[in-house]
Amino acid sequence: MAKAVHLGAWFFLGCIASSSVAWLGALHPALFRAMWVIYIMSIAGLVLALLTDDAIRPFLKLSEPDYYALLIAIAVSIVLGGLVAWLIGG
């Protein structure tokens, strides 16, 4: 139970960080470009993590299902955080 709460807290932290980035991007046109740079770098990092999973997974000492669950949680938190900020009116 404690592990689920811990992982849930990290997931919500990712959602909060993503919605903060999207909100800052909605404030000013210059920050809008910075928001896209952050999102593109995040997507590039996720793609790189998917392509090099055999090298990264042993380094992090994660099983295969845990590693892919982590990548899915990161991707969903990025999308969900940006979506919430967009729905609020950002």
Secondary structure, DSSP 8 states (H G I E B T S, - for coil): -HHHHHHHHHHHHHHHHHHHHHHHHHH-HHHHHHHHHHHHHHHHHHHHHHHTHHHHHHHHT--HHHHHHHHHHHHHHHHHHHHHHHHHT-
